[in-house]
């Protein structure tokens, strides 16, 4: 919405100027307030970093005092992001990541093309195109009020069917209770709604273009 308003009122260039200003402000706030969080340097956060570059300009969020010097710990190592690919070697992880990746791909394709298609197909202006994204924000906000409750209800139902207690305070024997299946039981109707909505969205846009 903000991007549409900026593009409508001042031109699309101001979208990038706005992002530059906000990113610079965030960088300044991080440099001033955010303390070092690497456990190799500050442990649980109570150790004072030996290097001055690891200390924020304002120590309002720090948990160490000026006299709490600690010698630097072992030398740092170059991170290898490819090590995270190892999690795909487990079938359960690969299935979950594949499913979430497909859902995210659909979401990205829709959000990336939504405004452009509506401008070209329906002739809306930039401000109106920005308002199109309002349902995404409202839908995401509303889902936080009932998604957790749906999963909890499915969890209790699955435990009750197996004659197990539904007390949240007790731990679960995950070797005998398929908690993943219980949690995933609530995903089928939202998945069906998503599929139908995407198909309907594509059909409506295509019908308008052809007509």
C-alpha positions as CSV (number, residue, x, y, z in Angstrom):
1,X,0.0,0.0,0.0
2,X,2.8,2.4,0.9
3,X,4.6,1.6,-2.4
4,X,1.5,2.3,-4.4
5,X,0.9,5.6,-2.6
6,X,4.5,6.7,-3.1
7,X,4.4,5.7,-6.8
8,X,1.1,7.4,-7.3
9,X,2.1,10.7,-5.5
10,X,5.8,11.1,-6.3
11,X,6.8,8.5,-8.9
12,X,8.1,4.9,-8.6
13,X,11.7,6.2,-7.9
14,X,10.6,7.3,-4.5
15,X,9.9,3.7,-3.5
16,X,13.6,3.0,-3.7
17,X,14.5,6.3,-2.0
18,X,12.1,5.4,0.8
19,X,13.7,1.9,1.2
20,X,17.2,3.5,1.2
21,X,16.1,5.9,4.0
22,X,14.5,3.2,6.1
23,X,17.4,0.7,5.6
24,X,19.9,3.4,6.7
25,X,17.8,4.2,9.7
26,X,17.6,0.5,10.7
27,X,21.4,0.2,10.2
28,X,22.0,3.2,12.5
29,X,19.7,1.8,15.2
30,X,21.5,-1.6,15.1
31,X,24.9,0.1,15.4
32,X,23.8,2.2,18.3
33,X,21.7,-0.2,20.4
34,X,22.0,-3.8,19.4
35,X,24.6,-5.7,21.5
36,X,26.7,-8.6,20.1
37,X,24.8,-11.9,20.2
38,X,27.4,-14.4,19.0
39,X,27.9,-17.0,21.7
40,X,31.5,-17.5,20.7
41,X,32.1,-13.9,21.8
42,X,29.6,-13.1,24.6
43,X,28.5,-16.5,25.8
44,X,25.0,-16.2,27.1
45,X,25.1,-12.4,26.7
46,X,26.7,-11.6,30.1
47,X,30.3,-11.5,28.8
48,X,31.7,-8.2,27.6
49,X,33.1,-8.4,24.1
50,X,36.9,-7.9,24.0
51,X,36.8,-6.1,20.6
52,X,35.5,-2.6,20.7
53,X,33.9,-3.1,17.2
54,X,31.6,-5.7,18.8
55,X,30.2,-3.2,21.3
56,X,27.2,-1.0,20.5
57,X,27.6,2.8,20.9
58,X,24.9,2.9,23.6
59,X,25.0,0.1,26.1
60,X,21.3,0.4,27.1
61,X,20.5,-3.2,25.9
62,X,23.8,-4.8,27.2
63,X,23.9,-7.3,30.1
64,X,27.5,-6.7,31.0
65,X,29.3,-4.0,32.9
66,X,32.3,-2.0,32.0
67,X,34.6,-4.0,34.3
68,X,33.5,-7.4,32.9
69,X,36.3,-7.8,30.4
70,X,36.8,-11.3,29.0
71,X,39.6,-12.4,26.7
72,X,38.6,-13.2,23.2
73,X,37.6,-16.8,22.6
74,X,38.9,-19.0,19.8
75,X,39.3,-17.5,16.3
76,X,36.3,-17.2,14.1
77,X,35.6,-19.5,11.2
78,X,34.2,-18.7,7.8
79,X,30.5,-19.8,7.7
80,X,29.6,-22.3,5.1
81,X,25.9,-21.8,4.1
82,X,26.0,-25.0,2.1
83,X,26.1,-27.1,5.3
84,X,22.4,-26.4,5.7
85,X,21.7,-28.5,2.6
86,X,22.4,-31.6,4.7
87,X,19.0,-31.3,6.3
88,X,17.5,-32.3,2.9
89,X,19.1,-35.8,3.3
90,X,16.4,-36.7,5.8
91,X,13.2,-37.6,4.0
92,X,10.9,-35.9,6.6
93,X,12.8,-32.6,6.3
94,X,12.9,-32.8,2.5
95,X,9.1,-33.4,2.3
96,X,8.3,-30.5,4.7
97,X,10.7,-28.1,2.9
98,X,9.4,-29.1,-0.5
99,X,5.8,-28.5,0.5
100,X,6.5,-25.1,2.1
101,X,8.7,-24.2,-0.8
102,X,5.9,-24.8,-3.3
103,X,3.5,-22.8,-1.2
104,X,5.9,-20.0,-0.9
105,X,6.5,-20.1,-4.7
106,X,2.8,-19.7,-5.3
107,X,2.6,-16.9,-2.8
108,X,5.6,-15.1,-4.4
109,X,4.3,-15.5,-7.9
110,X,0.9,-14.1,-7.0
111,X,2.2,-11.1,-5.0
112,X,4.9,-10.3,-7.6
113,X,2.4,-10.2,-10.5
114,X,-0.8,-9.0,-8.8
115,X,-0.3,-5.2,-9.1
116,X,1.1,-5.4,-12.7
117,X,-1.7,-7.6,-13.9
118,X,-4.4,-5.4,-12.4
119,X,-2.9,-2.3,-13.8
120,X,-2.7,-3.8,-17.3
121,X,-6.0,-5.7,-17.2
122,X,-8.3,-3.5,-15.2
123,X,-6.6,-0.1,-15.7
124,X,-6.3,0.7,-12.0
125,X,-3.7,3.4,-10.8
126,X,-0.7,2.8,-8.6
127,X,-2.6,3.7,-5.4
128,X,-5.5,1.3,-6.2
129,X,-2.9,-1.4,-7.1
130,X,-1.4,-0.9,-3.6
131,X,-4.8,-1.4,-1.9
132,X,-5.0,-4.8,-3.6
133,X,-2.4,-6.2,-1.1
134,X,-4.6,-5.2,1.9
135,X,-6.3,-8.6,2.0
136,X,-2.9,-10.3,2.3
137,X,-2.2,-8.3,5.5
138,X,-5.7,-8.7,6.9
139,X,-5.7,-12.5,6.2
140,X,-2.3,-13.0,7.8
141,X,-3.4,-11.0,10.9
142,X,-6.7,-12.9,11.2
143,X,-5.0,-16.3,10.8
144,X,-3.0,-15.7,14.0
145,X,-6.3,-15.8,16.0
146,X,-7.5,-19.2,14.9
147,X,-4.6,-21.2,13.4
148,X,-3.1,-22.1,16.7
149,X,-6.5,-23.0,18.1
150,X,-7.2,-25.3,15.2
151,X,-3.9,-27.1,15.7
152,X,-4.5,-27.5,19.4
153,X,-8.0,-28.9,18.8
154,X,-6.6,-31.4,16.3
155,X,-3.9,-32.3,18.8
156,X,-6.4,-33.0,21.6
157,X,-8.7,-34.9,19.2
158,X,-5.8,-37.2,18.1
159,X,-4.8,-37.8,21.7
160,X,-8.3,-38.5,22.8
161,X,-8.8,-41.1,20.0
162,X,-5.8,-43.0,21.4
163,X,-7.0,-42.8,25.0
164,X,-4.1,-40.4,25.9
165,X,-4.5,-37.5,28.3
166,X,-4.8,-34.1,26.7
167,X,-3.1,-32.2,29.5
168,X,-0.8,-29.6,27.9
169,X,1.5,-29.6,30.9
170,X,2.5,-33.2,30.3
171,X,5.2,-34.2,27.9
172,X,4.5,-36.3,24.8
173,X,6.0,-39.6,24.1
174,X,6.7,-38.8,20.4
175,X,7.7,-42.4,19.8
176,X,4.1,-43.6,20.3
177,X,2.2,-40.5,19.4
178,X,2.4,-39.0,15.8
179,X,2.2,-35.4,16.7
180,X,3.2,-34.4,13.1
181,X,0.1,-36.1,11.7
182,X,-2.1,-34.5,14.4
183,X,-0.8,-31.1,13.5
184,X,-1.0,-31.5,9.8
185,X,-4.6,-32.7,9.9
186,X,-5.8,-29.1,9.8
187,X,-3.9,-28.2,6.6
188,X,-6.0,-29.9,4.1
189,X,-9.0,-27.5,3.8
190,X,-6.7,-24.4,3.8
191,X,-4.7,-26.1,1.1
192,X,-7.8,-26.8,-0.9
193,X,-9.0,-23.2,-0.5
194,X,-5.6,-22.0,-1.7
195,X,-5.7,-24.2,-4.8
196,X,-9.3,-23.2,-5.7
197,X,-8.4,-19.5,-5.1
198,X,-5.3,-19.5,-7.3
199,X,-7.2,-21.3,-10.1
200,X,-10.1,-18.9,-9.9
201,X,-7.7,-15.9,-9.8
202,X,-6.0,-17.1,-13.0
203,X,-9.2,-17.8,-14.8
204,X,-10.7,-14.4,-13.9
205,X,-7.7,-12.5,-15.2
206,X,-7.5,-14.6,-18.3
207,X,-11.2,-14.2,-19.0
208,X,-10.9,-10.4,-18.7
209,X,-7.9,-10.3,-21.0
210,X,-9.6,-12.5,-23.6
211,X,-12.9,-10.6,-23.3
